[in-house]
Amino acid sequence: ALDKIGPADADIAILPAAAAVLAARKPEGALEVMLDFLPHIDNAETADAVAAAMAALAVDKEGKADPLAVKALESPHPVVRFAAGQALAKALGATFIDADD
């Protein structure tokens, strides 16, 4: 029965594509799903592609940092912290870096 599921290597192509679709469509809860799933991705390039797609989800409709993305900066999972930081920096640039000044 497991052979019908397909090889794990298929995830390497599917996950970045799925993340891109989520980022483009921005459904409710997409950022949370990506952040929760990131620690379970075994391939570094796939995790990086998913993290890159998160930039579109890291800000709200008003252009402010999503609180979930900011909270993810304190995650116990390094890949989640990296992804959140990358997404926020890409989405907000200097605006996010200068937020505390």
N, C-alpha and C positions, 0 to 999 in steps of 0.2 A: 504494500500500500504506500510506503514512503517513496517509492520510485515515481509515483504519479504526481507527487508534490513538485518534483523537479530538483535540480542540483542547487546547492547553496550559492554557487557562483552566479546564478540568475539574479539573486538579490543585488549584486553589484551593479547591474544595469537598471533594475526596476526601481530601487530605492531613490536614487537621484532624480529619476523621472517623476516618481510620485511626489517627491518633495517639491519639485518645480511646479507641478500642477497645484499642489496645496498653496504654494506661495503666490501663484497667479490668481487663484480663485478666492483665497483668504477666507475659508469657512471658519465659523466660530470654533474655537478650541484647537485650531491647527498648530499654533505655536506650542501649546502644552503637549500635544501628541508628539511633535518632533523632539522636544526636550526630553520627554520620558523615554523615547525610543533610542536616542543617541547612544546611551551607554551599552546597548545591546548590539551595536553594529561592530562587526569584527574587522572590517576592511577600512584602513585609514583613509583611502581616497574616497570611498563611499561616504564615510562620516564627514569628510571635508566638503563634499558636494551637498550633503544635506544641510550642513552648517551654513554654507554660502547661500542656500535658498532661503534661510531663515531671515535674512535681512529685510525682506519685504513684509515680514510678520512682526518685526521687532519694534515697530512704531504703530501708534494708533492712528485713527483718521485725522486727528489734529496735528500729527507729526511729532507727537511726544513719545518718549520711550515707554514701551509696554511694561507695566510693573512686573509681569511674569518674567520678561527677559532680564530685567534688572535683578530680580530675586535669584535668577539662575546663575548670576555671577558668584553666588555663594554656595553653589552646589558642591556636594562631596565628590562629584565625578569631574575629573579634569576636562574631559571632552565636552561636557555640558558648559563648564565655565568658559572654555575656549570658544565654543559655538555662540554663546550669548554675547561675549565680548566682541567677537568678529562681526556678528549681526548688528549689534548696536553701533559699533564704529563705522561700519559700512553704511548703515541707514542714516546715522546722525552726524558722523564725522566730528568736526571740532565742537559742534554744539553739545555733544554728549561729554566730551573730554573736559570742557569748560563749565559743566553744569554746577560744580561745587564752588567755583570761584565767585 
